[in-house]
Amino acid sequence: MMFLNMVKMIIAPLLFATLVIGIAGHGDIKSLGKIGIKTIVYFEIVTIAALVIGLGVGHFTQPGAGLENLTTNVSSTYMDAVTAMGHSSAHTSLRDLIIDIFPSSVVKSMAEGNLLQIVVFSLFFALAICAVGQKAKPMMDLLNSLSEIMFKFTEYVMWFAPMGVFAAIASTIGSSGIGILRNYVKIVFSLYFALILFLIFIILIVCKIVKIPVLGLIKTLKDPALLAFSTASSEAALPKAMEQMEKFGVPKNIVGFVMPTGYTFNLDGSTLYLSMAVLFATQLVGIDLSLQHQLIIMFALMFTSKGVAGVPRAALVVLAGTLSSLNYPLIGVAILLGIDQILDMGRTTVNLVGNCIATIFIAKWENEFDYEKMNAYLESKDI
């Protein structure tokens, strides 16, 4: 917990400084709109791919079939928690989601770790700096210094990463127990198989398009991915991931814009998990969904999964709300709640890796990916 708190205190100043410098120092404000549109288009295409893979693997492995015995072991505490989830949501409409993007207080946004609100404030701050011109140079110098300091700060915090990783894994095993996997092996295997399949698919496609080495990308993402997996926290790995992407050749402005935006609009791991979890929950109680009904549910999940990154057990909240609105039993959600920490480790890792890969793709799409910087970085690491 101490390690996670140390990481969280880095994020707001690092993100603010990096994004403002990237945009204001770039000088071409018009390109920001293009980057935004391209980013959203990419996010939606990848989200559809995640949903399709989740559905495909769910039909192939049938994770909820033949597990009726699990329903008798669900505690009343879990059922009460899931029922409460079914009556809650992160936002009630598209209007609420859009309004929530704009912060009433940037200090509050930073305190709460609301990444998208920090991004919006940083965008307007950068635009104002560009409009002021030369008079804003002292502020730019200050932010450049802040950015360098925060990256050095990140290095210091990462010295504690091995202890943080060990403690996180020990806590997971201690609370859930290794034995729990025997009862839920089919669910866990199905999800991790789908997540790995998605990562292989997206990594190979992007590496082919951008023309970057697959092994080099994997080794670059290894450290932040391990942090995300062991802590089940995207925030814990975000500073390290941003640093790695800049070293890999992605410009600051693209890293600073795409990655935090992705934690609202590009939760690939959570989206894939939701598509499979819907099948699990319905298969468990013997409901056979038609293809048309599945597509309708997936379309609904594309919207309801947006903007829930800051909600505790966000994926389960969305799943419970979706099943409740369709009058389906919530027993499947209660079962998943019992092993959510183990499942969350996988989907959080894919969320992080998916957003890292997004920065590379958008940089290439904008013709701003720095191949020389990438090659120099890979050579320095003997990759």
Legacy VTK file of the C-alpha trace (Angstrom):
# vtk DataFile Version 3.0
C-alpha trace
ASCII
DATASET POLYDATA
POINTS 383 float
0.000 0.000 0.000
2.863 2.402 0.806
4.423 1.703 -2.589
1.124 2.396 -4.385
0.700 5.654 -2.471
4.229 6.698 -3.450
3.433 6.059 -7.109
0.101 7.892 -6.964
1.755 11.046 -5.607
3.913 11.191 -8.754
1.174 10.913 -11.360
-0.554 14.319 -11.255
2.540 16.596 -11.444
4.262 14.278 -13.948
1.237 14.118 -16.238
0.575 17.867 -16.000
4.170 18.887 -16.763
4.643 16.326 -19.540
1.415 17.124 -21.350
1.745 20.931 -21.172
5.356 20.818 -22.415
4.433 18.384 -25.169
1.585 20.530 -26.492
2.903 24.057 -25.868
6.419 23.120 -26.951
5.114 21.445 -30.079
3.811 24.738 -31.372
1.185 23.316 -33.746
-2.118 23.497 -31.880
-4.126 22.425 -34.932
-2.457 19.011 -34.842
-3.947 18.383 -31.406
-7.453 18.057 -32.845
-6.220 15.568 -35.428
-4.455 13.544 -32.762
-7.644 13.502 -30.682
-9.816 12.252 -33.563
-7.287 9.610 -34.612
-6.933 8.464 -31.020
-10.690 7.963 -30.548
-10.957 6.125 -33.911
-8.115 3.803 -32.916
-9.624 3.215 -29.469
-12.996 2.189 -30.882
-11.483 -0.192 -33.452
-9.360 -1.897 -30.801
-12.330 -2.036 -28.394
-14.357 -3.899 -31.033
-11.427 -6.317 -31.516
-11.320 -6.951 -27.748
-15.073 -7.614 -27.649
-14.893 -10.020 -30.601
-11.971 -11.964 -29.108
-13.711 -12.132 -25.728
-16.902 -13.454 -27.329
-15.017 -15.897 -29.536
-12.997 -17.413 -26.713
-16.079 -17.426 -24.463
-17.977 -19.530 -26.988
-14.990 -21.825 -27.503
-14.164 -22.519 -23.845
-17.708 -22.202 -22.415
-16.394 -20.850 -19.054
-19.779 -20.996 -17.285
-20.934 -24.388 -18.524
-20.846 -27.289 -16.062
-20.017 -25.125 -13.036
-23.440 -25.136 -11.385
-21.833 -26.498 -8.190
-20.124 -23.145 -7.635
-23.469 -21.436 -7.135
-24.028 -23.262 -3.860
-20.840 -21.872 -2.311
-21.521 -18.175 -2.811
-21.680 -16.296 0.483
-24.516 -13.931 1.319
-21.927 -11.156 1.763
-20.899 -11.450 -1.880
-24.530 -11.514 -3.033
-25.354 -8.373 -1.022
-22.324 -6.583 -2.490
-23.249 -7.597 -6.037
-26.871 -6.526 -5.590
-25.621 -3.106 -4.511
-23.402 -2.982 -7.595
-26.374 -3.737 -9.813
-28.084 -0.577 -8.590
-25.056 1.676 -9.011
-23.163 3.045 -11.985
-20.208 5.282 -12.730
-22.352 7.643 -14.780
-25.964 7.615 -15.887
-25.736 9.133 -19.368
-23.437 10.416 -22.083
-24.243 13.929 -20.869
-22.982 13.099 -17.370
-19.830 11.553 -18.784
-19.042 14.656 -20.856
-19.762 17.030 -17.963
-17.544 14.982 -15.654
-14.598 15.457 -18.027
-14.354 19.145 -17.091
-12.990 19.704 -13.566
-14.526 22.187 -11.142
-11.199 22.217 -9.295
-7.915 20.963 -10.712
-6.622 20.527 -7.156
-9.521 18.164 -6.446
-8.867 16.317 -9.728
-5.224 15.818 -8.801
-6.115 14.722 -5.282
-8.604 12.161 -6.599
-6.336 11.034 -9.435
-8.918 11.814 -12.125
-6.616 11.494 -15.141
-9.040 12.736 -17.794
-9.831 15.926 -15.868
-6.097 16.580 -15.455
-5.687 16.116 -19.213
-8.448 18.636 -19.971
-6.955 21.220 -17.590
-3.499 20.642 -19.083
-4.831 21.120 -22.620
-6.372 24.488 -21.817
-3.286 25.498 -19.834
-1.053 24.669 -22.820
-3.327 26.568 -25.206
-3.140 29.623 -22.927
0.667 29.407 -22.855
0.751 29.348 -26.658
-1.562 32.365 -26.792
0.561 34.359 -24.312
3.729 33.621 -26.275
7.134 34.826 -25.088
5.801 36.055 -21.743
5.070 32.448 -20.809
8.692 31.350 -21.257
9.449 31.366 -17.490
6.497 29.022 -16.948
7.743 26.699 -19.701
11.200 26.648 -18.112
9.600 25.827 -14.766
7.538 22.995 -16.261
10.574 21.599 -18.093
12.397 21.501 -14.771
9.376 19.947 -13.073
9.187 17.262 -15.761
12.852 16.310 -15.350
12.508 16.301 -11.551
9.418 14.055 -11.663
11.110 11.535 -13.951
14.050 11.399 -11.535
11.516 11.123 -8.692
9.990 8.163 -10.556
13.384 6.459 -10.633
13.683 6.788 -6.861
10.211 5.381 -6.267
10.903 2.455 -8.614
13.755 1.376 -6.337
10.989 0.155 -4.041
9.230 -1.736 -6.860
10.628 -5.213 -5.998
9.325 -4.915 -2.438
6.003 -3.557 -3.695
5.625 -6.398 -6.210
6.488 -9.040 -3.611
4.041 -7.590 -1.078
1.240 -7.329 -3.666
1.591 -10.954 -4.780
1.875 -12.162 -1.174
-1.282 -10.235 -0.268
-3.218 -11.753 -3.178
-2.191 -15.303 -2.304
-2.779 -14.677 1.388
-6.307 -13.343 0.930
-7.495 -15.704 -1.818
-5.241 -18.714 -1.356
-3.706 -20.752 -4.177
-6.283 -23.469 -3.574
-9.089 -21.226 -4.829
-7.736 -21.604 -8.358
-8.676 -25.294 -8.418
-12.376 -24.462 -8.274
-12.161 -21.575 -10.709
-9.492 -22.842 -13.079
-11.849 -22.887 -16.069
-12.822 -19.227 -15.646
-9.277 -18.060 -14.964
-7.834 -20.068 -17.872
-10.478 -18.779 -20.302
-9.863 -15.139 -19.426
-6.068 -15.328 -19.453
-6.099 -17.277 -22.714
-8.257 -14.552 -24.308
-6.087 -11.747 -22.877
-2.882 -13.357 -24.170
-4.498 -13.948 -27.562
-5.523 -10.291 -27.729
-2.033 -9.083 -26.773
-0.388 -11.284 -29.407
-2.865 -10.028 -32.007
-2.489 -6.323 -31.222
1.302 -6.436 -30.732
1.919 -8.271 -34.012
-0.435 -6.016 -35.985
1.011 -2.758 -34.617
4.632 -3.934 -34.939
3.928 -4.888 -38.571
2.334 -1.510 -39.368
4.822 0.660 -37.468
7.783 -1.544 -38.467
9.279 -1.976 -35.010
10.865 -5.107 -33.505
8.419 -7.294 -31.590
11.038 -8.473 -29.102
12.216 -4.906 -28.493
8.677 -3.739 -27.749
7.985 -6.654 -25.409
11.176 -6.051 -23.419
10.416 -2.325 -23.236
6.954 -3.021 -21.812
8.133 -5.767 -19.440
8.758 -3.648 -16.334
5.562 -1.555 -16.358
3.547 -4.663 -17.285
4.973 -6.566 -14.304
4.078 -3.657 -12.025
0.535 -3.546 -13.373
0.111 -7.314 -13.047
1.463 -7.688 -9.526
-0.324 -4.667 -8.057
-3.505 -4.886 -10.204
-3.190 -1.096 -10.446
-2.824 0.851 -13.690
-1.799 3.905 -11.679
1.166 2.066 -10.204
2.605 1.408 -13.654
1.602 4.644 -15.408
4.682 6.803 -14.589
7.088 4.037 -15.620
5.072 3.290 -18.762
5.080 6.951 -19.835
8.827 7.132 -19.277
9.416 3.959 -21.311
7.266 5.141 -24.214
9.190 8.420 -24.463
12.486 6.544 -24.449
11.067 4.226 -27.121
10.566 7.130 -29.516
7.021 8.430 -28.898
6.825 12.267 -28.555
5.901 13.746 -25.168
2.689 15.340 -26.382
1.351 12.040 -27.741
2.360 10.040 -24.651
0.844 12.668 -22.352
-2.433 12.822 -24.279
-3.048 9.240 -25.417
-2.159 7.260 -22.283
-4.346 9.039 -19.698
-7.171 9.394 -22.234
-6.923 5.658 -22.815
-7.794 4.981 -19.191
-11.267 6.297 -19.956
-11.790 5.238 -23.577
-9.437 2.295 -24.168
-9.719 -0.277 -21.393
-9.008 -3.256 -23.660
-8.531 -5.787 -20.874
-11.672 -4.708 -19.013
-13.733 -4.684 -22.218
-12.595 -8.182 -23.167
-13.290 -9.364 -19.630
-16.814 -7.924 -19.733
-17.687 -9.700 -22.979
-16.534 -13.025 -21.560
-18.089 -12.367 -18.137
-21.524 -11.818 -19.698
-21.279 -15.222 -21.374
-20.048 -16.818 -18.127
-22.882 -15.334 -16.062
-25.554 -16.461 -18.510
-24.050 -19.901 -19.226
-23.857 -20.526 -15.469
-27.654 -20.278 -15.104
-28.438 -22.021 -18.388
-29.383 -18.965 -20.475
-28.457 -19.347 -24.149
-28.047 -15.891 -25.673
-28.774 -15.472 -29.372
-26.114 -13.844 -31.548
-28.319 -10.778 -32.009
-28.790 -10.427 -28.258
-25.052 -10.785 -27.685
-24.297 -8.042 -30.205
-26.806 -5.717 -28.521
-25.198 -6.342 -25.135
-21.702 -5.786 -26.558
-22.800 -2.505 -28.115
-24.158 -1.414 -24.739
-20.896 -2.394 -23.028
-18.918 -0.241 -25.473
-20.636 2.780 -23.905
-21.116 1.701 -20.304
-17.457 0.672 -19.889
-16.258 4.210 -20.660
-15.296 6.440 -17.799
-15.309 3.820 -15.056
-11.547 3.607 -14.461
-11.764 5.418 -11.127
-14.625 3.303 -9.754
-13.692 0.484 -7.328
-14.220 -2.909 -9.026
-15.296 -0.959 -12.099
-15.685 -3.955 -14.429
-17.900 -5.780 -11.931
-20.036 -2.672 -11.412
-20.636 -2.447 -15.167
-21.317 -6.180 -15.434
-23.767 -6.196 -12.500
-25.564 -3.116 -13.822
-25.859 -4.615 -17.320
-27.197 -7.978 -16.121
-29.556 -6.294 -13.651
-31.021 -4.056 -16.368
-31.710 -7.170 -18.471
-33.252 -9.013 -15.494
-30.597 -11.749 -15.545
-29.491 -13.451 -12.290
-26.451 -11.893 -10.603
-25.104 -15.140 -9.144
-22.345 -15.215 -11.772
-21.105 -11.774 -10.712
-20.979 -12.938 -7.085
-18.780 -15.880 -8.111
-16.462 -13.596 -10.086
-16.275 -11.246 -7.095
-14.620 -14.022 -5.112
-11.679 -14.200 -7.532
-11.776 -10.641 -8.832
-8.267 -9.819 -7.600
-6.767 -12.632 -9.682
-8.759 -11.683 -12.779
-8.030 -7.984 -12.236
-4.281 -8.606 -12.414
-4.625 -9.828 -15.999
-7.077 -7.264 -17.297
-5.164 -4.357 -15.696
-1.975 -5.472 -17.430
-3.730 -5.594 -20.797
-5.266 -2.153 -20.165
-1.779 -0.745 -19.619
-0.075 -2.519 -22.521
-2.947 -1.611 -24.845
-2.539 2.086 -24.058
1.245 1.918 -24.480
0.802 0.361 -27.912
-1.788 3.030 -28.752
0.814 5.783 -28.231
3.151 4.063 -30.708
0.426 3.645 -33.316
-0.790 7.243 -33.043
2.807 8.532 -33.229
3.312 6.574 -36.442
-0.038 7.764 -37.820
1.120 11.347 -37.190
4.540 10.580 -38.739
6.201 11.602 -35.478
7.595 8.293 -34.261
11.345 8.675 -33.689
13.028 5.535 -35.054
16.520 6.836 -34.280
15.612 7.355 -30.632
14.059 3.886 -30.495
17.147 2.231 -32.008
19.474 4.116 -29.648
17.367 3.054 -26.652
17.244 -0.602 -27.723
21.000 -0.619 -28.329
21.677 0.886 -24.910
19.678 -1.943 -23.343
21.253 -4.600 -25.597
17.830 -5.496 -26.946
LINES 1 384
383 0 1 2 3 4 5 6 7 8 9 10 11 12 13 14 15 16 17 18 19 20 21 22 23 24 25 26 27 28 29 30 31 32 33 34 35 36 37 38 39 40 41 42 43 44 45 46 47 48 49 50 51 52 53 54 55 56 57 58 59 60 61 62 63 64 65 66 67 68 69 70 71 72 73 74 75 76 77 78 79 80 81 82 83 84 85 86 87 88 89 90 91 92 93 94 95 96 97 98 99 100 101 102 103 104 105 106 107 108 109 110 111 112 113 114 115 116 117 118 119 120 121 122 123 124 125 126 127 128 129 130 131 132 133 134 135 136 137 138 139 140 141 142 143 144 145 146 147 148 149 150 151 152 153 154 155 156 157 158 159 160 161 162 163 164 165 166 167 168 169 170 171 172 173 174 175 176 177 178 179 180 181 182 183 184 185 186 187 188 189 190 191 192 193 194 195 196 197 198 199 200 201 202 203 204 205 206 207 208 209 210 211 212 213 214 215 216 217 218 219 220 221 222 223 224 225 226 227 228 229 230 231 232 233 234 235 236 237 238 239 240 241 242 243 244 245 246 247 248 249 250 251 252 253 254 255 256 257 258 259 260 261 262 263 264 265 266 267 268 269 270 271 272 273 274 275 276 277 278 279 280 281 282 283 284 285 286 287 288 289 290 291 292 293 294 295 296 297 298 299 300 301 302 303 304 305 306 307 308 309 310 311 312 313 314 315 316 317 318 319 320 321 322 323 324 325 326 327 328 329 330 331 332 333 334 335 336 337 338 339 340 341 342 343 344 345 346 347 348 349 350 351 352 353 354 355 356 357 358 359 360 361 362 363 364 365 366 367 368 369 370 371 372 373 374 375 376 377 378 379 380 381 382
